[in-house]
Amino acid sequence: MPAKQKILLVEDHEDTSELMVLILSQLNYDVATAASISGALGMAESADFDLFVFDSMLPDGSGTDLCKHIRERNISTPILFYSAMAFERDKHEALLAGAQKYLVKPVDFDILCRTVAEMLNGATAGHCVDQSANFLTAS
């Protein structure tokens, strides 16, 4: 059995973090969490991750700041922003800082799961959520 792909989720809102961990774990990803830039940087430097998922607003700075710090350390792991910051300038700043994708909360779980699968595997389909049954399935 291949090793699980590792995701570092950086989200300071506890309920959102727990929901994201639940969704991504059920899709067979290994999810680690941090709630701050300082925590995320320590984890990113001490372990190899296949994907970073960042919120934009963190207690010790912005997700864009975190993105810049990650890139300054020559860490090339793909970065997905999952943020409530919905203005085009927010997306533009995140992408300029080194992120590859930007999703605005709330987003359909199917879109979130497909985006993660696409970023990790280059897949156009992949994992999805069966919202009518309130549980996750892999397609």
NORBEL-V121467 format. One record per run of one state. SS is the DSSP state (a for helix, b for strand, c for the rest). FROM is the first residue (numbers start at 1). TO is the last residue. If there is no record, write none. Layout:
# NORBEL-V121467
ss->SS from->FROM to->TO
ss->SS from->FROM to->TO
This chain:
# NORBEL-V121467
ss->c from->1 to->5
ss->b from->6 to->10
ss->c from->11 to->13
ss->a from->14 to->26
ss->c from->27 to->29
ss->b from->30 to->34
ss->c from->35 to->36
ss->a from->37 to->46
ss->c from->47 to->50
ss->b from->51 to->54
ss->c from->55 to->56
ss->b from->57 to->58
ss->c from->59 to->60
ss->b from->61 to->62
ss->a from->63 to->72
ss->c from->73 to->77
ss->b from->78 to->83
ss->c from->84 to->87
ss->a from->88 to->97
ss->c from->98 to->100
ss->b from->101 to->104
ss->c from->105 to->108
ss->a from->109 to->121
ss->c from->122 to->126
ss->b from->127 to->130
ss->c from->131 to->134
ss->b from->135 to->138
ss->c from->139 to->139
